Amino acid sequence: MRTATISRNTKETRIEVEINLDGTGAYDVATGVGFFDHMLEQLARHSLIDIKIRAEGDTHIDFHHTVEDVGIALGQALSRALGDMSGITRYADTHLAMDEALTRCALDVSGRPFLVWQVEFPRPKVGDFDTELFEEFFRAFAMNAGITLHIANLYGSNCHHIAETCFKAVARTLRKAIEVDPRQAGRVPTTKGQLGG
């Protein structure tokens, strides 16, 4: 079973994450940040990764620590659940449309973390959520998952739609990249013999 559980406790946040890469997209998410919960639910549903998250953070200050630390813990859980990445497809990309917004995601489950973020929001907030925190989340996630992640919003005018296309595009791309390819016959998908570093 490709599953993992991560606990992360600091003076700023307390986070528990459980994932099952071979799930059905079930989600049980409570971070104390409503819009963020909605996006994490989209990530689970459209990746078919079962995700359970419990987070308590210093949201009386702002949402930054909670959002970043959830990204760290979720990335660590993905990395642990993937193990040595034997048999996975590894590369994938997606164009995801939602109404007027279109976002492209491409990723490499490589063990080498990197984020390219080409997303601009026309307003600084969605409700009470700072739009700059989306980049913080995806950076923390990519760095701790060990994936090369490129996200580009090609166009859009509604901040909610732009954010949602980012999460759904990443979800759909992850779904394809972490799928087991029967033609790999359990091999690690690289000529190096191992992924990472």
C-alpha positions in Angstrom: 0.0 0.0 0.0 1.3 3.4 -1.0 0.3 5.2 2.2 1.9 7.6 4.7 1.2 9.5 7.9 3.0 12.6 8.9 2.9 14.6 12.1 4.4 18.1 12.3 4.3 20.0 15.5 6.0 23.5 16.0 5.3 26.5 18.1 3.2 27.8 15.2 1.3 24.8 14.0 0.2 21.3 14.8 -0.5 19.2 11.7 -1.5 15.6 11.0 -1.6 14.3 7.4 -2.7 10.9 6.1 -2.6 9.9 2.5 -3.3 6.9 0.3 -2.0 7.3 -3.2 -4.2 4.5 -4.5 -7.4 5.8 -3.1 -10.6 7.2 -4.6 -10.2 10.9 -3.9 -11.8 10.8 -0.5 -11.1 13.8 1.7 -11.4 14.8 5.3 -9.8 18.2 5.7 -9.9 20.7 8.5 -7.3 23.4 8.6 -9.3 26.3 10.1 -8.9 28.2 6.8 -12.1 27.7 4.8 -11.0 28.6 1.3 -7.8 26.5 1.7 -9.9 23.5 2.8 -11.9 23.9 -0.4 -8.7 23.8 -2.5 -7.3 20.8 -0.7 -10.5 19.0 -1.2 -10.2 19.7 -4.9 -6.6 18.4 -4.8 -7.8 15.1 -3.3 -10.9 14.6 -5.4 -9.2 15.1 -8.7 -5.9 13.3 -8.0 -7.8 10.3 -6.6 -5.4 10.5 -3.6 -7.3 10.0 -0.3 -6.2 12.9 2.0 -7.0 13.5 5.6 -5.6 16.7 7.2 -6.0 18.1 10.7 -4.3 21.4 11.2 -4.2 23.9 14.1 -2.2 27.1 13.6 -1.7 30.6 14.7 -4.4 31.9 12.4 -5.1 34.8 14.8 -1.8 36.2 13.3 -2.5 35.2 9.7 -2.8 32.1 7.5 0.8 31.9 6.4 2.2 29.4 8.8 -0.8 27.1 8.5 -0.8 27.1 4.7 3.0 26.6 4.4 3.2 23.9 7.0 0.4 21.9 5.5 2.3 22.1 2.2 5.4 20.8 4.0 3.6 17.9 5.7 1.6 17.0 2.6 4.7 17.0 0.5 6.5 14.8 3.0 3.6 12.4 3.0 3.7 12.1 -0.8 7.4 11.5 -0.8 7.1 8.8 1.9 4.2 7.1 0.2 6.0 7.0 -3.1 9.1 5.3 -1.6 11.7 4.7 -4.3 9.2 5.5 -7.0 9.4 2.1 -8.7 7.0 1.6 -11.5 5.5 5.1 -11.6 4.8 7.0 -14.9 6.9 9.9 -13.5 6.1 12.7 -16.0 2.7 14.3 -16.8 1.1 17.5 -17.8 -2.4 19.0 -17.9 -4.3 22.0 -19.2 -7.2 22.7 -16.9 -10.1 25.0 -17.8 -12.7 26.5 -15.5 -15.0 29.1 -17.1 -12.7 32.0 -18.3 -9.5 30.6 -16.6 -7.0 28.2 -18.1 -4.0 26.8 -16.2 -1.2 24.5 -17.3 0.7 22.2 -15.0 3.6 20.0 -15.8 5.6 17.9 -13.3 8.3 15.4 -12.9 8.3 13.1 -9.9 12.1 13.2 -9.9 13.2 13.5 -6.3 14.7 16.9 -7.3 12.4 19.7 -6.0 11.8 22.8 -8.0 8.8 25.2 -8.4 8.1 27.4 -11.4 5.1 29.6 -10.5 3.8 31.8 -13.3 0.5 32.8 -11.8 -0.8 36.4 -11.2 -4.0 37.3 -9.4 -5.9 40.4 -10.2 -6.7 41.0 -6.5 -4.7 40.4 -3.4 -7.4 38.3 -1.7 -10.0 35.6 -2.3 -12.4 36.4 0.5 -10.1 36.6 3.5 -7.4 34.5 2.0 -4.2 36.2 0.7 -3.6 35.0 -2.9 0.2 35.2 -2.4 -0.1 32.2 -0.1 -0.9 29.9 -3.0 2.7 30.1 -4.2 3.9 29.5 -0.6 1.8 26.3 -0.4 2.9 24.9 -3.8 6.6 25.7 -3.0 6.5 24.0 0.3 4.7 21.0 -1.2 7.1 20.7 -4.2 10.2 21.0 -2.1 9.1 18.4 0.4 7.6 16.0 -2.1 10.7 16.1 -4.2 8.9 17.0 -7.4 9.7 19.4 -10.2 6.5 21.4 -10.5 5.6 24.0 -13.1 2.3 25.9 -12.8 1.3 28.6 -15.3 -2.0 30.4 -15.5 -2.4 31.2 -19.2 -5.4 33.5 -18.6 -8.3 34.3 -16.3 -9.9 37.1 -14.5 -11.7 35.6 -11.5 -9.3 34.9 -8.5 -11.4 31.9 -7.3 -11.3 30.3 -10.7 -7.5 30.9 -11.2 -6.8 29.4 -7.8 -9.1 26.4 -8.4 -7.6 25.7 -11.8 -4.1 25.6 -10.2 -5.2 23.0 -7.6 -7.2 20.9 -10.1 -4.4 21.0 -12.7 -1.9 19.9 -10.1 -4.3 17.2 -9.0 -4.9 15.8 -12.5 -1.2 15.9 -13.3 -0.2 14.1 -10.0 -2.8 11.5 -10.7 -1.2 10.6 -14.1 2.4 10.9 -12.9 2.1 8.7 -9.8 0.1 6.0 -11.6 1.9 2.6 -11.8 2.8 1.9 -15.4 2.6 -1.9 -16.0 5.2 -1.6 -18.7 7.7 -0.4 -16.2 7.6 -3.8 -14.5 8.5 -2.3 -11.1 11.6 -0.5 -12.5 12.5 3.0 -11.3 11.8 5.3 -14.4 15.4 6.6 -14.9 18.6 5.5 -16.5 20.5 6.4 -13.3 19.2 3.5 -11.3 17.6 5.8 -8.7 15.7 9.0 -8.6 16.6 12.1 -6.5 19.5 14.2 -5.6 
